[in-house]
Amino acid sequence: MNWLSALVWQQPLWFLLLLLIPLLWRQSRQAPAAINWPEAMARPTWRTRLWGSLPWLRALALALCVTALARPQLPLENQSLSSKGIDIGLVLDVSESMLAEDFAPNRLEAGKRVALQFVSRRPADRFSVTLFAGEAFSPCPLTTDHNMVREIIAGIQYGILRDNTAIGDGLATSVNRLKDSPSKSKVIILLTDGDNNTGYIQPKTAAEIAQSLGIRLYTIGLAGQLSFFPGAVGPAINETLLREMAEMTGGRYFRAEDGTGLERVYAEIDRLEKTETENAVVRRAADKYYVFLWVALLVIATEWLLRYGVLRVLP
């Protein structure tokens, strides 16, 4: 029993009660006058031997009870991982061009689907959601309530904002959600399929604000080689602008030409933005007094059965 040597005692003063054992021993050694076995004078029998063991059993029971009172504990050491999430702003283009069907079933639904998967893979992070078309709107502040985040993303539809593409306004609105966050790591993921053509804030100005606040920007250009949308002749993404905005903040620009490509983009961002984990050593102790208490009860029961059962002398 190696664990016995590792025990620590929370209340060792109870061991002073062990000084009572000699007194108990002297009293227990005195055989009752009612018992008279003449044959015991000749030679020891199994009865006399058992009777001589009774003081030992009583002393052992007392020692075990005192040991239980001293509250023996076995120190334990657990190692656990604690996660420290990052703050992520999801910015999604909801303009009319996002209804193009070069992604199945269309760009908007493909973007929502992959964003939902991304949120589910990062349980320790806080998320906000911002939508933009000709104007910007943020229906979800930074929150750890991932169920609410997923419900908002799943409910996004075309037509909730007037049309056109205000990339700068969308980015600035998301920056405003993250600017007061105390988190050391703040990220914005902006997904669009067009070029900035309206709005109050220029995209580069919004990117400069993000840079000054330590917010890293990942931009995603969403369009296939051919755009199946009325009046579209090909991708209208301003890749130069999106790349410059991302690199300005220490982020990256990605191009997704189909659903699989979009999933790879989010997987890469997931790899780049690792959630911090810390090793924490938790020290605790397991009480072991009950072991000694149960053994003491067993010894007491044995002593009682011997004294008043096996060794009892009937008149």
N, C-alpha and C positions, 0 to 999 in steps of 0.2 A: 504493500500500500504506500506508494510513493507520495500520494496526496497528503498523508499524515504529517510528513516532514515539512510540507509546504504550508501548513495551517498557520494562521495568525489569530491572535486572541484579542477580541475587542474589549472584554471586561475581565482582565486577569486577576483582579482582587478577589474574585470568588474562590480562587484556589486556596485562600486562607482557611476555608472551611475544611480542608483536608486535615487540618490539625485535630478535628473531632474524631477522626478514624481510630486513633489509639484508645479513646474513651469507649467508643462503640465496641471495639475489639475485646476489651476487658470485660464488658458487660455480657457480650455474646458468648464468651468462653465459659461462662458459668452455666453448667447443665442444670435443668430444672430438677427439683427434689422428687417429683412424681415419677421420674423415670429411674428404674432400677434394673439393671441387667447383670445379674451375678456372673453370667458366663463371660461378660466383657472383662472381668478381672483376670480371667485366665489368658485369653488371647484376643487380639483385635478381630472384630467381625466387620462385615460390609456395613452393618448398621452404625457401628462406632466410627468407622471411617467417614461415612456420609455425615454423621452428626458433627464430626470435627471440621467438615468443610463449610458448615453453615456460617460461621463468623467470616470466613473468607468471602463468601458470596455477598453477605450484607455489606462488608467493607468495599467490595468491588462495585456494588450498586451505588453506594454513596459517592465513590470516586467518579463514576460515570455521570451521575447527576450534577456534581460540582463542575465537571468538565463541560457539560452542556450549558450550565449557567455562565461560564466564562465566554460563551458565544464564539466558538471556533468558526473561522471563515477561510474559504479557499480562494485566494486571489486569482482573478481571471483577467485576460487581456484580449480585447476584441479590436480588430482593425476594420474600419469601415470607410467607404468613399462618400464624400459629400460633393455635390455638384453646385457650381456657381454659373448660372445661366447668363446669356447675353441678351441685349435688347435688339429686336429686329423689326424694322418697319417694312411691310409689304405694300408696294405701290403698283397698282394695276390699271392699265389703260382700258377704258370701257367705251371708247369711241365706236362709231359705226363700222369702221374698217375691221374691227375685231370680230365681226361676224363672218369674215372670209373663211371659206371651207377648205383651205389647204392644210388645215389641221382638223382632225376628226373630234367632234362633229363640226367645231369651228374654233377659231383662235381663242375666243373668250372662255369657252368651256374647257379647252385644253389647259389654259393658264390656271383656271380655278382648280381643276383636278390635281395638277402637279403641286400647286400651292398647298392644297389640303394635305397631300402626302408629306410635304416638307414640314408642316406644322406638327404632324403626328410623330415625326422622327426626332423632334427636339422638345422633349417634355420639360426641360429645365429652363427654357427661354421664355422671355416675355415678347409678345407680339402686338403690333398695331396694324391697322389696315387703312389704306388710303386709296381712293378711286379718283380718276381724272378722265376728262374728255375735253370739252371746251371750258370747263371749270373743275375745281377740285373739291373733294368732300371726304372727310375721314369719319366713317361710322363706328370705328373701334379704337379706343385709346390703348396705350400700353397695358397689357394685362397678362396674368398667368392663367386666366380662365380659357383654356384651349377649346372647350366646348363652345363657348360664345364666339371665339375667333372662327372656328370651323362653320358655325351656323351662319355667320355674316358672309363668309366667303362663298358658301354654297348658295346663298340667296342673291348674289350679285346678278343683275340683269342689265341688258342694254336698254337705254332710254331713261335712266334715272338722272342723267345729267345732259345738258345741252351739248350738241355735237361740236367737233373740232378736237384739236390735240394741244393741250396746255401742259407740256412736260414740266416746265419750270414751276408752275403753280402746284402740280402734283408733288414734286420733290420738296418744295418749300413747306407744304402742308405736313408732309411726313417728318421733315426736320423739326418742325414745331412740336410734334408729338414726342420726339426723342431729346429735345434740347435740355430739358431739366432733369433728365435721368442721371442718377449717381453711378450707373454702371460704367465699368472701365472699358467695356467693349460694346459699341453701338454700330449697327449695320442697317443699311437700307437696300432692298432689292427692288429695282424698278423695271417693270416689264412693259414694253410698248411695241407697236408695229408701225409707227409713223415718225413724222418730224414735227417739231414744235411750230405751230402756226397761229397761236393765240395765247392769251394770258397776260397777267400783269408782271410776272417775274420771268426774266430770261433764265434758261436752263443753267448756263454757266454761273450766273449769279447765285442761283440756289445751290449749285455744287460748291461754290466758294464758301457759302455759309456753313454747309455741312463739313467742309474741310476745317474751318475755324473751330467747330465744335467737336472735332475728333470723331466724326461719323464717317464710316467707310461706305462707299457706294458701289454696288454691283449692278450693272445695267445689262438688260437682255433685249436683243432685237428679235422680234418674233415675226417671221414671214418665210414662206417657202420660196422656191425658185420662181414659181408662178403663183399669182394671187387670184383665187377663184372668187372674185368679188366684182360686182357691176362697175365698170369704168376703170378698173385697175389693170395696169399693163405689166406690173412687176413690183417688187419690194420698194416701198417708199421710205425705208428706214434711213435716218441720217446716222450712219454708223460712225462717221468721224466725230460727230458731236457726242454720241453716247460713250465712245471710247475715251475722249478727252475728259468728260465729266467723271468717269470712273477712275481714271488714272490720276486725276487731280486730287482725289481723296485717298489714294492708296488701294483702290479696288480694281476690278477688272470688268471688261466688256465681253459678253458672250453672244453668239448668234445661234439661234435655234431654227432649224428649217422644217422640223416635224415633231410629232409628239415624243418620239424616242429621244431625239436630240434635246428637247426641252427637259426631259427627265434627267439626262446626263448633265445638263447645266446646273440644275438644282442639286444634284448629287455632288458635283464639284464644289459648289458653294458650301454645302454641308461639310465637305472634307476640309475646306479652307477655314471655316469658322467653327473650330472645335470648342465645345463647352468645357470650361475649366473644371478640373476635378482635384480634390485635395484628399490626402490620406489622413484620417483622424484615428488616433489610438484611444479607445475608450477603456478605461480601467474600472472594473467592478469586482465584487466579491460575492461568492455563493455561500450562504449560511449552511453549516454542517452540524449544527447542534442536535438536529433531530436524529442523526446517526447514533450519537452517544445516548440520547434519551431513549430511543427504542431498545438499544442493547441493555440499558439499565432496567427498563421495564421487563425485559426477558429474564434478566438475572433475578429480579425481585420475584417474578412469577415462579421461577425454578426453586428459589429458596423457600417460598411459601408452600409449594407442593411437597417438597421434601419434609419440611417441619411439621405440616399439618396433614400430610397424606401418607407418604411412604414410611416416615419415622414415627408416626403417631402411635402411642401405646394406649390401647383400649383398656378400660378397667375390667 
